Amino acid sequence: MRGALLLLMLCYGSALRAEPASGAGGSSAGTGTPGRVRGDDCTASPSAPRDAVHEERTSACAQSPDEIIEWRDWDPSVFAQAHRERKLVLLNLEAVWCHWCHVMAERTYSRADIRRFISAHFIAVKVDQDARPDLATRYRDYGWPATIVLDADGNDIAKRAGYLAPETMSRLLAAVHADPTPEPAARPFDPGPPSTSPLLSEALRAELHARHLRAFDEARGGLRTVQKYLDRDSVELSLVRAGGGDVNEAAMARRTLDAARALLDPAWGGFYQYSTGGQWQRPHFEKLMKVQAGYLRSYALAHALWRRDDDLATMREVVRYVDAFLTAPDGGFHVSQDADLVPGEHAAEYFALDDTARRALGVPRVDRQRYARENGWMIEALGVAYESTGDHGLLARALRAADWVRANLRTADGGFRHDDADLDGAYLADNLAMARALLQLHRVTGERAHLVDARLAAEHIIANFVQGPGGVLSVRSSHGPLAPHFDTEDNIGVARFFNLLAHYTGEPRHRAAAEVALRFLATDRVALRRMTEPGILLAEREYANLPTHLTLVAPKGDEGAGSNASALHAAMLRVPGFYKRVEWWDVREGALPNPDVTYPQLARPAGFVCTSQVCSVPLFAPADIAQFIERRLPAPAQPPGAVEPAAAPAFPRPAAG
């Protein structure tokens, strides 16, 4: 499943092993400038109002030289130094929005004895995990903060998840210094050889389906985990099956979507990352772009299926928050907002306040980095929301962000850089997120320029990350001795993107790239590693079936008397489900990129719908599109208690610029 369960122990107070998770961040940590931890007596005063959006938390305490941790950036020179000095490498992988990362800095790394021991026996490295997608993906199992000890050759010696109290850290450091033998749990996951087929065996498919059902929390919604959150792939799989008439899956999706609204910030909108204690009412207050994009996309898919006003209102609240806090004035989206007003201090009382009372105290820090990955996530989500609502403001936001990323983060060959420090598009996540976003923009606008750019990003992925039959790498080249690795979430995303892209382009190499990812996923060792992996079921289902194909044949930009081309296109976009191929053919642009269906040229705009079994006659009215779909495809299952939708609330207008 997306985020390998997204159990979201990214930032938590237990040393127990966490399931894989994803997050967002970006800060001065890991930028190459050594930092210093605060002394024990360095406690920031929370009494004065603060605008933490612009605040940098620094120490004013004098420390003796032997009490300083010189934090290094992640760089090959770290391991060269470790060889020369016969030291181990201590990696502090943190997130700038993470409460327990702040607490660990205050309570653990501030201890003089720990600082002295680290300085004497380790090369200390601190990295903001969202600034380095390669490290974030490799160590996602261990949440944030993650504490990793490596030898000079880059082998993992010990790995710990979450907050480590000073006593626990002292014992760990002393133990690995005395005996640097790798712990059994530190061994990297071996995916084994890939499957000979991109399709799942019947037994594996049945087991994954059973796990999907068993993982659902019938009493509370969501997954049966201590952390409660909306898992994107689980909900999407349920929505797909509900669209095919499965009443049980409809109820599962509805239960989760309704329960997850408890994580919606009542004052500012936007979703908190997750809740603890197996319930939805104990949130951790960080707000990540990946969370906002994932929830917006999920509620948009649900709205397209059921047309419920509560889903539309939830989408509006996400957009309201992103507009206010995570949108850059000159284009693009920021990364995250901190869980704490004062780093390291719980903020439940603060987030219980209304907008006016909060702002009187200050605003939690917003990470103003702009990464291609986070922008791609939100651009795609806005495009999906536009399909469901037809709100042109949503599309305008997506296009504006895409223009900024193209202008600032595109490589010479059409790939995408993470940020200014990534000179050549070294990370799969950025290229995949933007490729998906551009394909979505092509679908909702009909403009071929977006498809051209999606294809260029796809070629960058094939050239740099697709490795024969073995899977798709998450990073092209390692920084230091770490070997590139394969990630389940990344391969699910690659399989789904390249399979859909192949239907638009007709390129066998795009279909082949999807098959490489699917063969990695279609083994018991990979597919059954987690409690549930619904994303694998989605990827295989799409690969094994044709998307619903909707084509508008009409001149673009011709909305004269009697023309209803835009209305026909909007009706096509409203067809429920993500797995569809929507094209706008203007004969003046030449043949479609994949002209696998021959369409007549008529005197007025006409729509055509092809399912896996039949194509329609020309359809001239928007209502004809929906009627053909209703006749040819199963009626979607309605969740229990379904009601007729109310009038749709309006989305806020996007900022000018």
N, C-alpha and C positions, 0 to 999 in steps of 0.2 A: 504494500500500500504506500501511498505517497508519504514520504518522510519516514518510511520504515516504522510504521505505527504512530509516528508523531506523538509518542508518549509524553513529550514535552517536559522531560526532566532536564531542560536546558539550564535551569536556574533554580536549584532547590536545595534544601538543607539536609539531605541524607547522603551518607557515603555508600548506600546500596547501589548496585549496578543499574544503570538506566537503560531503557530501550532507546533506539535511535530517535533523534529529534532534529528539527531544523529551526533556525531562527534568523534574526537579522541584526546587524550592528554596523559599526564603523566609527573609529575614533583615532586618537593619536597613538593608542597602544599598537605596537607592532609597526611603527612607521620608520624605525631605524634610529630613533633618538633614544638613548638610554634614559630610563626613568628611575625615580627613587620612591620607595615606599615610605609611608608616613610613620612617625614615631608613635610610641604608646600614648604620649600625652597630646597628640594632635587630634583634637576633636572639634569638628566644625560646629559653630554655633548656629542653631536653626531659628534663633529669635528674630532675625531681621528678614523682611520679605526678600525673596530672591527670584530672578528670572533665570532659571536653570537652562533655558534654551541657549543662552550665551555664556553660561558659567563654566569655567574650567576649574575642577577641584584640584588644588595644589597644596603642598605641605610647606609651612613656614618654619618647621622645626629644624633646629641644628642637630645633626647626627655625626657621630664620630665615623671616620672612614671605614672601620671594620663593621659598622652597622648598616652599610648601604648595599642594597641589591642593585647592581647595574643591569637592568633589564635590556636584553638584546632583541633585535629583530630576528625573525626566522630567515636564515641566510646560510648558504654553503660554508661561509667562513666560521660559523658556529661550530660545525663538526670538525673542521680543520683545527680549530683552537682546542676542542675537546681531545683530539688525538695528541696534540703537542703537550697539553697539560695533564693528560691522563685523567680527565674528569668526565662525569656523566652530564647529560643535557637535561635540564628541568624545563618543561614546557608548561606554562600557565596559559591555557586557552580559555579566554573569557568572552563575555558579551557586554557591551557598554550599557545595555538596558537592564541588566540582570541584578536583582536584589542580592542574591547570595554571592555573586562575584564581588559586589561592594563589601559585603560582610566579611568575606575571606580576606580582602585587602586590609580591612580595618583590624580584624582580630588575629589573623594568622600571620600574614606577611609583615605585620608591624612588630612582632615579637623579636626582641634583640637577639636571643639565642638562635632562632630560626634564621634570621638574616645572616648572622655570622657563619652558620653551618653551610648555608647555600653559597655564600661568597667564597668559602674555603674549598668546597668540594664539587661544585656544579657550575656549569655555564647556564645562566638563567635567561629564559626567553619568554617574553609576554606577547601574545598575539590576540587581537580582536578577531574572533572567529569569522565574522562576516566580511572582514577585509581579505580573508584567505579562504576561499571556497574549497581549496584542495584539502586543507587541514580540517575544516569544519565537516566535510563529508567523510574523511577518513576516521575521525574520532566522534562522529555524531552519537554513537552508542553511549558516550560517557557524559553527555549533557554539558552544561556550562554552569560553573567553571569545571573544566576538565584538567586534571593534573596528570601529565604524562612524563615518565622518566625514560630516556633513550640512551643507548651507548653511542660511542663516537662513530659507529658505522650506521646509525639510524635504526637500529633494532629496538623495538619496544621492550623495556625492562619491567615496568609496572604502569598500570593505568587505573586511575581512580575517578569516580563520578561525583560531581557536586561539591558542596562545601566540606572542607576538611578542617576540623577544629585544630587548634595549635598542638595539642597532645598527639592527635592522630597524625598530623603532618610530621612532627618530630620523630615519631616511631618509623614512619615510612622512609624518611630521608636517611635515618641511621641504618635501617635494614638494607636498603639498596646500596648504600655506600659500603657496608660491610660485606655484602654478597650480591654482586650485580648480575646474578644468574636470572634470566627472564622468567617471570612467573608464568605458570601454565595459561592463565587467563589473558596474558599479554600477547599470545600468539595471534597473528592476523588471521582473519577468516579466509579459508581456502574454498573458493566456489567450485573447485573441481572442473572436469572437462565439460564443455557445453553439450547440450542435447543435439542429437542428429536431426531433429525436426523443430521448426518454429512453433508447432502446435503442442499443447499439453497432452499427456496421456489421459485416457478416460479416468483412470484411478486418481491421478494428480488433480485433474479438474474437479472431480467429485469431492476430494478432500479439501481443496481450497474453498469450494462452495460451502461445505459443512463448517469450516472454520469461520467463514464470513457470518454465518447464522449464529454460531456459538459465541462469537465475540460480541454480539449485540447485547446491550444491557436493557432487558425488557422493562425493568422497573423505572429506570431513569433516562433512557436514551443514551446514545453514544456507545462507546466501547466499554467492556467490563474492565476498566482500569481505574487506578487511584486518581489519576488526572482525568478530568472531564473536559472534553473539547469536541469540536465537530471535525471528524476525520473526513477529509474531502473525498478520497476514493471510495470509502465505505458508503457514504451518502450518494455519490454519483452512481455506483453500481446498483444501489437500491432504486434510484430514480429510473435508471435504464430498464430494470426489470419491472418496475411499476408501470412504465410506459408500454410494456408488453402485456399488461393485464394482471401482474402478480400483486394480489391484495396484501399479502403479508409484507412484501418488500415496501409497498406504499406506506404501510403503517410504521415500519422501521424508519424510513426516511422522515416521515412526518414527526414521529416522536423525537428524533434527534434534532431536527430543525427547530421545533418548538422549544425544546429544553435548552438548546444552545443560546437562545435569546437572553438567558440569564447573565451571559457574559458581555452583554451590550452595555456600554457606559451610558447611563441615563442623562448625564449632563453634556458630554461632548460627542456622543456617538462613537462608533468604532468598537471593535471587540478586544477585550482582554485576552491574553494568550490561552489561559486554561484555569481550571479550578481544582482545588485539592480535596482530599478526604472522601473521594468517591461521590461528591455531590457538586452541583452547579453553582452554589451560593458562596463559595470561598475562593474568589478569584485571585490570581497573581496579576498585577496591574500593568505589566508591560504591554505595549501595543506594537506589533511588528507588521511590516508591509506584507510579508507572506501571509500572515493571518488575515489581514483586511482583504487581500486579493482572493484568497481561498474561500472566505465566507461570502464575499460578493458574488463570486462565480457560482457557488453552491446554491445560494438563494435565487440567483437568476435562473439556473436550470430548473429549480423547483417551480418558480413563477411561470416559466414557459410551459410546464407540464400542467399545472393546476390553476393558474391565473388567480392565485389567492392574494388578497390585498395585504395581509400581514407579511408575506414574503417581500412584496414590493416596498413596504414601509421599512423593513429591515435593510434592504439594499440602499434605500435613501439615507439611513443613518450611517452606514459605512462611508458613503460618498461625502456626507456632511463632515465627518471627522477627517477624512483624507484631504478634503479641500482646506480645512482650517489649520491642520497641523503638519501634513506630510507632503504638501505640494510646494515646489519651488517657484518663486515668482517668475523666473525666466524659462521655466519648462522642466519637466521631469519630476520624479518623486523621491522623497527622502526615505530613510531606512526604517526608523523605529523611534519610539518614545519610551523613556525610562520608566521603570516600575516605581521608583522612589523620587520624592521631591528632594529629600536629603539622602544622598547615597548611603545605603546600609541601614536606614531607618524604615520600618514598616509604614505603609502609607494608607492603610485602610480608612483611618479617620479622615484623611485628606480627600480620598475619592468618594467618601460619603457626602461631601459638600456639593453645593450647586456651583454653577460656573462663576458667579461673582465672588463667592467666598474662596474658591480655589485660587482665582487670579489675584486676590488680595494677598495670598501667601506666596505665590509664585507659580511657575509652570515647570513640570518635570522636563528634563533635558531632551531635546529632539536631536537625534543623530542626523546631521544634514548632508552626509555623504549621499551621492547619487550613483548607484550601481546599475549596470545594464540588467542584471538578473532581476532585481526588485522592480525595475521599470517594466521589464517584460511581463512579469506576473500581473501587474496592475493593468497594463495595456490590454492584455488578453481578457482579463476579467471585465473590464469596461466594455470591451467588444461583445462579450457574451451578454452582459446586461443590456446593451443597446439592442441586440437581437430581440430580447424579450419585451422591451418597453417601447422601442422606437424613439427614445428620447435623444435628440440630436446633441444635447449638451454632454451626454456620456461619450459619444463618439468624438466630439471636439476635444475633450480631455485626453482621450487615447491618442488622437492624431498629434496633438501638441507635444505629448511626452515622447512619442515615436520620433518626431522631428528633432527633438533635443538629443535623444540617444544617437540618432544617425549622425548628427552634426558633431558630437563630442566623443563618442565612444566606439565608432566603427573603425575597423582595421582596413588596410589597403585592399585586402582580398574579399571584403564584405562580411567578415566575422565581427565579433564584438568583444571589446575589452571590458574587464570588470570595472576598472577605474583608471586613473592616470598612471598608477604604478604598474599596471598590467599592460605592457607595451604591444603585445601581439596576440591577444585573445587566447590565453593559455587555459581557460577554464570552460569546461563543457556547459556548466549551469547557465552562464551568461548567454552563450550562443544559442542554447536550446530555448531558454525563456524568450529571447527576442525573436527567434525563428517562429516559435508558436504564435507570438504576438502579431508578427507581420502576416502570417497566413490567416489569422483571424481578421486582421484589417482588410486583407484582400476579399475575404468572404463577405464582410458587411458593407464594403464600398463598391466592389466590383472593379476596382482600379488595379491594373496589371502591375504597376510599379511596386506595389507591396508584395506581389507574388515573385517578382524578379528579385527583390531583396531577401525574401524568405529562402529562395533557391540559393542565393549566394551564401547565406548563413549555413544552409544545409551542406553546401560543398565544403565550407570551412570545417564543419563537424566531421564529414567523411574523411577529409584529408588529415585531420589531426587527432581524432578520437576513436574512430571505428577501427577495431583491431581484428581483422579476419573473422573467423567464426567464433572467437572467444568472448566477445562482448564489446561494450563501448566504454572507454576509459573516461574518468571524471576530470583528469588533468592531463595535458599533453606532455609536459615535462616536469620532473620534480625539481624542487629547490633544495639541494642537499642530497643525501643518499637515499631518500625514500623513493621506492618504486611507485609508479602510477598504479592505480587500483580501479576495480570495477565496483559500482554502487547500484543497488537494486532500484532505488527511486529514479536515478538517472536513466537507467536502461528502460524502465517503464515509460518514462517521458519520451525517450528517443523512439521506442517502438510505436507509440501512438502518433507522434508527429510525422515520422517518415512514412508510415502507412497511409495517413491521410494526404500528405503531400504527394505521394505517388499517384493518387487518384486525380489530383489536379494537374500533374505534369505528364503522366504516362511514362515516367523515366524508370526503367528497371533498376537502376542503381539506388533509387530512393526506396523501392520495395525491398531491395537486398539489404539496405542498412537497417530497416525494420526487422528483418529476419535475423540479422546478427544479434540484435538486442533480445529478441524473443528466444533464441537458442540459449542465451545466457540465463534467461528467466525460467525456462521450461525444464529445470531439473529439480528433483526433490530437495537437494541440498540448499538451493537458493530459495525456491518457492515456499518451503516449509520452515524456513529459519525463524520466522516471526509468528506471532499469534494469529495474524491474518494478513493476507496480501491481496486485497480486492483489485488493486491496480493491475496485477498480472491477469486477472480474469477479464478486466476491461480491455487490456491491450490485445489479448488473444481473440476476444469476441470481435473486435473491430477488424483485426487482420483476416479473420475467417469469413467476414461478411462485407458486402458492398455497402457504402454509405447511401442513404437516401440522397438522390441527385436531383437538384432543383435548378433549372436554367431559365433565365429571362432573356428573350430575344427581342431587343429593342435598341434604338439609338440612345446613347447617353446624353444627358443635357437637353433633351427635347421634351419639354413638359407643356407643349402647346395644347390647344383645344382638343379634347377627346383623348389625350394621352394619359395613361395611368401607370406608366412604367414604374415609378417609384413606389406606388401602392402595391403593385404586384411583387416587387422585390421585398418590401417590408413584410408581406404575407409569407413569403418563402422563409425569411429569417425567423419568423415567429413559430415555424414548425418545431415542436419540442425535440430536445435531444442535441447533444454536442456533435455526435458522429453523423455529419451530413456534409454534402458538397454543394455549395451554392455558387452559381456563376452568372455573370451578366455578359451576354454576347452582343457586342456592337459590331456588326459586320465590317464597319469601316476600320476596325483595329486588326483585321485579319482573322484567321482561324483561331479557335480556342487552343490553349496550350496542349490540351489532351482532347482532340476532337473524336472521342469514341462514340458519340451519338450524332447522327445527322439531323439537323433541324431545318424546317422550311422557313423561308423569309416571307413574312406576311406584311400586310399593309398597316397593321397596328400592333402594339406591344402584346406579346403572348408569353405565357409561362408554360413550362413543361416539367413534369415530375416523373422520375423513373425510380421505381423500387427495384428490389432484387429480381422481380418476376415480370414487371410490366411497366410500360411508359404511357403517359397520358396523351390524350389528344391536346391540341392547343387550348390553353385556359386563359380567358380574357378578363376575368373579374377576380379580385382578391379572394372573394368568398369561395370561388371554384377551387383554389389551392387547398384550403382547409377541408372542403368537402371530399376532394379526391383522396387526401390523406386519411380521412375518417373511414372511407369506404375500403381502402386497400391495406391499412395497417390496423393492428389490434387496438381496441379502445383502452386508454390508460386506466389503470386501477385508481380509484379514489380512496384517499385515506379515511379512516373513521372520523365522523363528525365534519365532513367537508361541507362548506357553505358556499353560496354564491359570492363571487368577489364584489367588493364595494368599489366606489369610485377611486381611481388611482391617485395617490398624492403626487405632487409635482416634485421633480428633482431640483435642487438649487442650481442656478445658472453658473456655469464655470467662470472663473476669473478671466478678465480680458487680458490679452497679451500675446 
